[in-house]
Amino acid sequence: MRDIVILCVLKSRLPGSNMGGRLADLIDSWARNNPEPYLGLHWLPG
């Protein structure tokens, strides 16, 4: 059995040419606020 947390983000949350950097910032912020997320699908808020 594998434990998986899936984080989804809408492309509209990643404007401009720095999509990778913005995505990294969003994931970092989310991970700091959710240090022990439940298994399954998560959507970034907003």
Backbone as ProteinMPNN parsed JSONL, in Angstrom:
{"seq_chain_A": "MRDIVILCVLKSRLPGSNMGGRLADLIDSWARNNPEPYLGLHWLPG", "coords_chain_A": {"N_chain_A": [[0.843, -1.166, 0.0], [0.44, 2.279, -0.676], [0.994, 5.57, 0.457], [-0.498, 8.494, -0.532], [-0.555, 11.896, -1.251], [-2.21, 14.246, -3.082], [-1.854, 17.242, -4.713], [-3.646, 19.77, -6.173], [-3.739, 22.43, -8.53], [-5.118, 25.257, -10.076], [-4.428, 26.352, -13.367], [-4.787, 29.038, -13.78], [-3.921, 30.171, -11.447], [-1.283, 30.493, -11.808], [-0.006, 32.777, -13.223], [1.719, 34.458, -15.942], [5.208, 34.207, -16.969], [6.716, 32.842, -15.131], [5.882, 30.259, -14.156], [6.808, 27.893, -12.898], [8.267, 28.842, -10.672], [6.251, 30.218, -9.281], [4.485, 28.106, -8.776], [6.114, 26.536, -7.109], [6.305, 28.288, -4.906], [3.592, 28.372, -4.081], [3.138, 25.673, -3.389], [5.028, 25.363, -1.353], [4.064, 27.185, 0.576], [1.544, 26.043, 1.088], [2.341, 23.543, 2.112], [3.641, 24.301, 4.457], [1.48, 25.2, 5.941], [0.017, 22.906, 6.165], [1.224, 20.553, 7.594], [0.787, 17.841, 8.111], [-0.968, 16.487, 6.056], [-4.134, 14.982, 5.165], [-4.524, 11.833, 3.485], [-5.023, 11.733, -0.014], [-6.852, 13.797, -2.353], [-6.18, 17.251, -2.702], [-7.039, 20.662, -3.064], [-5.565, 23.732, -3.91], [-6.422, 26.629, -2.102], [-8.508, 29.422, -3.127]], "CA_chain_A": [[0.0, 0.0, 0.0], [1.188, 3.531, -0.748], [0.333, 6.768, 0.963], [-0.361, 9.541, -1.545], [-1.229, 13.182, -1.137], [-2.207, 14.887, -4.397], [-2.159, 18.663, -4.609], [-4.07, 20.301, -7.463], [-3.762, 23.883, -8.631], [-5.608, 25.733, -11.368], [-3.434, 27.061, -14.16], [-5.026, 30.476, -13.62], [-3.18, 30.611, -10.261], [0.123, 30.549, -12.193], [0.094, 33.697, -14.353], [3.027, 34.928, -16.393], [6.217, 33.278, -17.487], [7.401, 32.149, -14.032], [4.945, 29.28, -13.609], [7.51, 26.977, -12.004], [8.563, 29.546, -9.43], [4.986, 30.482, -8.594], [4.0, 26.814, -8.289], [6.953, 26.18, -5.961], [5.901, 29.138, -3.787], [2.278, 27.934, -3.628], [3.284, 24.373, -2.735], [5.753, 25.598, -0.104], [3.136, 27.821, 1.511], [0.536, 25.049, 1.452], [2.976, 22.518, 2.94], [3.89, 24.882, 5.785], [0.19, 25.293, 6.626], [-0.56, 21.557, 6.245], [2.377, 19.667, 7.781], [0.365, 16.438, 8.112], [-2.229, 16.444, 5.305], [-4.778, 13.68, 5.011], [-4.26, 11.193, 2.204], [-6.018, 11.996, -1.038], [-6.812, 14.979, -3.203], [-6.272, 18.583, -2.098], [-7.013, 21.795, -3.988], [-5.095, 24.964, -3.305], [-7.54, 27.569, -1.977], [-8.528, 30.693, -3.848]], "C_chain_A": [[0.897, 1.241, 0.0], [0.338, 4.672, -0.203], [0.578, 7.897, -0.018], [-1.195, 10.754, -1.172], [-1.089, 13.852, -2.492], [-2.657, 16.327, -4.228], [-2.453, 19.2, -5.999], [-4.098, 21.819, -7.417], [-4.268, 24.259, -10.02], [-4.514, 26.519, -12.081], [-3.582, 28.579, -14.022], [-4.321, 31.041, -12.38], [-1.698, 30.801, -10.569], [0.33, 31.487, -13.385], [1.547, 34.021, -14.72], [3.976, 33.829, -16.805], [6.916, 32.486, -16.387], [6.479, 31.134, -13.357], [5.606, 28.349, -12.596], [7.798, 27.605, -10.655], [7.319, 29.809, -8.613], [4.412, 29.191, -8.012], [4.798, 26.378, -7.064], [6.563, 26.992, -4.728], [4.555, 28.695, -3.209], [2.362, 26.608, -2.873], [3.992, 24.536, -1.393], [4.834, 26.192, 0.954], [2.087, 26.821, 2.007], [1.134, 24.014, 2.406], [3.265, 23.035, 4.346], [2.595, 24.95, 6.605], [-0.482, 23.942, 6.822], [0.552, 20.526, 6.442], [2.036, 18.176, 7.798], [-0.974, 16.312, 7.383], [-2.815, 15.037, 5.281], [-4.452, 13.119, 3.628], [-5.377, 11.52, 1.23], [-5.792, 13.318, -1.738], [-7.016, 16.267, -2.418], [-6.244, 19.616, -3.21], [-6.451, 22.993, -3.258], [-6.254, 25.946, -3.231], [-7.386, 28.788, -2.857], [-8.363, 30.564, -5.284]], "O_chain_A": [[1.972, 1.246, 0.6], [-0.878, 4.714, -0.391], [1.727, 8.229, -0.31], [-2.373, 10.649, -0.828], [0.022, 14.011, -2.997], [-3.718, 16.594, -3.664], [-1.619, 19.102, -6.899], [-4.436, 22.417, -6.396], [-3.886, 23.645, -11.016], [-3.765, 27.265, -11.451], [-2.6, 29.313, -14.137], [-4.141, 32.254, -12.272], [-0.934, 31.221, -9.7], [0.789, 31.051, -14.44], [2.463, 33.874, -13.911], [3.588, 32.671, -16.966], [7.645, 31.54, -16.688], [6.317, 31.148, -12.137], [5.025, 28.053, -11.552], [7.598, 26.978, -9.615], [7.324, 29.645, -7.393], [3.911, 29.183, -6.888], [4.22, 25.901, -6.087], [6.495, 26.448, -3.626], [4.39, 28.647, -1.99], [1.725, 26.443, -1.833], [3.599, 23.915, -0.406], [4.831, 25.745, 2.101], [1.784, 26.765, 3.199], [0.504, 23.648, 3.398], [3.147, 22.289, 5.318], [2.62, 24.775, 7.824], [-1.455, 23.841, 7.569], [0.8, 19.711, 5.553], [2.899, 17.34, 7.528], [-2.0, 16.059, 8.014], [-2.096, 14.041, 5.366], [-4.139, 13.874, 2.708], [-6.546, 11.576, 1.613], [-4.697, 13.88, -1.72], [-7.911, 16.362, -1.578], [-5.511, 19.464, -4.187], [-6.815, 23.248, -2.11], [-7.0, 26.087, -4.2], [-6.284, 29.141, -3.278], [-8.363, 31.568, -5.997]]}, "name": "protein", "num_of_chains": 1, "seq": "MRDIVILCVLKSRLPGSNMGGRLADLIDSWARNNPEPYLGLHWLPG"}
